[in-house]
Amino acid sequence: MTEKQPKSLTLNLNLIPGGVFPGAWRTGTDGQHFSTLDHYIEAAKIAERGLFDAVFLADTPVWRYRGEYRPFRGLDPTLAHAAIAQHTSHIGLVATASTSYNSAYNLARRIASLDHISNGRAAWNIVATNGDDVAQNFGLEYGLDHAERYRRAHEFVEAVLRLWDSWADDAWVANTETGVYVDNARIRDVDYAGEYVTVKGPLNLPRSPQGHPVLIQAGSSADGIGLASRFADAVYTVQNTIETALAFRKKIRDLATGWGRDPDTVKVLPGLITIVGDTEEAARRRERELQELHTEHYAINALALQIGVPVEALELNKELPWDLVPPDGALGASGGHFAALIASAKRDSLTVRQIIARQGGGLTHISAIGSAEQVADQIETWYRAGASDGFNVMSAALPEVAENFVDHVVPLLQSKGIFRTEYPGTTLRDTLGLPRPADGWEGFINTARGPAGEAAFS
Ligand SMILES: Cc1cc2nc3c(=O)[nH]c(=O)nc-3n(C[C@H](O)[C@H](O)[C@H](O)COP(=O)(O)O)c2cc1C
């Protein structure tokens, strides 16, 4: 049975520097541009012109080898988005931040700050970062194991939500008549004490425009899906076929229902690699051009890193060395991509060369490469089948493909009646059609802080 659909599909633009094809940046004249704020701002403005829901900045706080032949994304996403917010007015701003390597207080404050700065457009992509190389940047020898990372993530998000609710919506009085600026009786400690996260609170800034900035999650393991179904307003995912996507969306929705949530408030957004041409042939030609800019040397190293085997063990004309490939889930931070890659390589007995050619060196998302009509039709098919609530659009080249998508695909989606023709409000929650959560203060009496007004700051 087809799941119920929201009114507009959700489009998120993944701000991958230069685009998802690793060599795409080489078509530019100034290579460094692709790792700068100017590049992000340019792409975000294009996405906003196309009424996209949000732009997304991924992040991992570590330097990894795969950065050698493609533009890096080193800028802290919350800082970059605070700047992008000054150049845009409606588009949502998704910042990735780790629950493994942050303090809940600092991160709750940073994301709430972004929500204030952007007038209600902040979203947090919650990642339970894996990898000993990351741990070593934070004074640890090894990262937490998979289950522990997710237990910490649950606690972390619980604590952040409580911090965001530590100010009642009416606590920021700023009454020029009475001289009361803050009603301290409407601010409460959170006194959160878990196994991994302990924080007293309250936060040092008012509840933000969205109450709870939008939460996004992309875990693909059972633990990851558990976290997403409990907290996420939107879920990024790697899906290769309509059938698996249907099953995944149903699973997320069922689990969300189990947490007492309305499943229509969880958007499932598979990644979609796009190239839009005047004709299918032109799009395929562009694909080949972009692929040729991506050296085999880079591709084989990136693949080795992604699947966790030494590059020397990969032979171009052979299948993956299956005895060396770690089990699914061993590479937490890239587990979703890993599982999809392994599944397709096994299913089709792909050689290393074929994997590289077919997937651009490890790209595992489905693709829509063709004329605007073909791309729009593919999106419509998935959406109407109930396989997704929209897509995380991965332009093969940025800004080039995003611009083509906005100019040629968006109008077709609008004429099909499945995409908005204007932003419905000002906040990201408005755009996604999600309610603003209540502050949880109804009936709450903060006895520790005296009657309302008494403890106002002087
Ligand atoms: C579209 C997409 C974007 C992601 N972005 C990030 C990211 O920016 N940082 C990160 O550490 N992990 C990122 N991930 C990885 C997931 O957060 C998650 O760790 C991964 O899918 C493994 O899932 P698991 O931990 O449940 O095994 C992303 C995954 C997807 C599908």
The ligand as an SDF file (V2000), in Angstrom:
LIG
                    3D

 31 33  0  0  0  0  0  0  0  0999 V2000
   23.6830   11.5940    2.5610 C   0  0  0  0  0  0  0  0  0  0  0  0
   24.5040   11.2050    3.7360 C   0  0  0  0  0  0  0  0  0  0  0  0
   25.2760   12.1690    4.3540 C   0  0  0  0  0  0  0  0  0  0  0  0
   26.0960   11.8570    5.4340 C   0  0  0  0  0  0  0  0  0  0  0  0
   26.8480   12.8230    5.9910 N   0  0  0  0  0  0  0  0  0  0  0  0
   27.7040   12.5160    6.9850 C   0  0  0  0  0  0  0  0  0  0  0  0
   28.5530   13.4960    7.5370 C   0  0  0  0  0  0  0  0  0  0  0  0
   28.5420   14.6460    7.1320 O   0  0  0  0  0  0  0  0  0  0  0  0
   29.3990   13.1340    8.5200 N   0  0  0  0  0  0  0  0  0  0  0  0
   29.4600   11.8490    8.9930 C   0  0  0  0  0  0  0  0  0  0  0  0
   30.2540   11.5950    9.9000 O   0  0  0  0  0  0  0  0  0  0  0  0
   28.6470   10.8910    8.4980 N   0  0  0  0  0  0  0  0  0  0  0  0
   27.7940   11.1990    7.5030 C   0  0  0  0  0  0  0  0  0  0  0  0
   26.9940   10.2290    6.9710 N   0  0  0  0  0  0  0  0  0  0  0  0
   27.0790    8.8830    7.5280 C   0  0  0  0  0  0  0  0  0  0  0  0
   25.9350    8.5890    8.4830 C   0  0  0  0  0  0  0  0  0  0  0  0
   25.7730    9.5740    9.4610 O   0  0  0  0  0  0  0  0  0  0  0  0
   26.1520    7.2650    9.1900 C   0  0  0  0  0  0  0  0  0  0  0  0
   27.2340    7.3380   10.0510 O   0  0  0  0  0  0  0  0  0  0  0  0
   26.4000    6.1800    8.2080 C   0  0  0  0  0  0  0  0  0  0  0  0
   25.3240    6.1140    7.3110 O   0  0  0  0  0  0  0  0  0  0  0  0
   26.6490    4.8550    8.9170 C   0  0  0  0  0  0  0  0  0  0  0  0
   25.5170    4.4790    9.5970 O   0  0  0  0  0  0  0  0  0  0  0  0
   25.6200    3.6530   10.9070 P   0  0  0  0  0  0  0  0  0  0  0  0
   26.4990    4.4610   11.8330 O   0  0  0  0  0  0  0  0  0  0  0  0
   24.2160    3.5730   11.3970 O   0  0  0  0  0  0  0  0  0  0  0  0
   26.2510    2.3680   10.5600 O   0  0  0  0  0  0  0  0  0  0  0  0
   26.1520   10.5330    5.9060 C   0  0  0  0  0  0  0  0  0  0  0  0
   25.3600    9.5510    5.3070 C   0  0  0  0  0  0  0  0  0  0  0  0
   24.5510    9.8770    4.2190 C   0  0  0  0  0  0  0  0  0  0  0  0
   23.7220    8.8080    3.5870 C   0  0  0  0  0  0  0  0  0  0  0  0
  1  2  1  0
  2  3  1  0
  2 30  2  0
  3  4  2  0
  4  5  1  0
  4 28  1  0
  5  6  2  0
  6  7  1  0
  6 13  1  0
  7  8  2  0
  7  9  1  0
  9 10  1  0
 10 11  2  0
 10 12  1  0
 12 13  2  0
 13 14  1  0
 14 15  1  0
 14 28  1  0
 15 16  1  0
 16 17  1  0
 16 18  1  0
 18 19  1  0
 18 20  1  0
 20 21  1  0
 20 22  1  0
 22 23  1  0
 23 24  1  0
 24 25  2  0
 24 26  1  0
 24 27  1  0
 28 29  2  0
 29 30  1  0
 30 31  1  0
M  END
$$$$
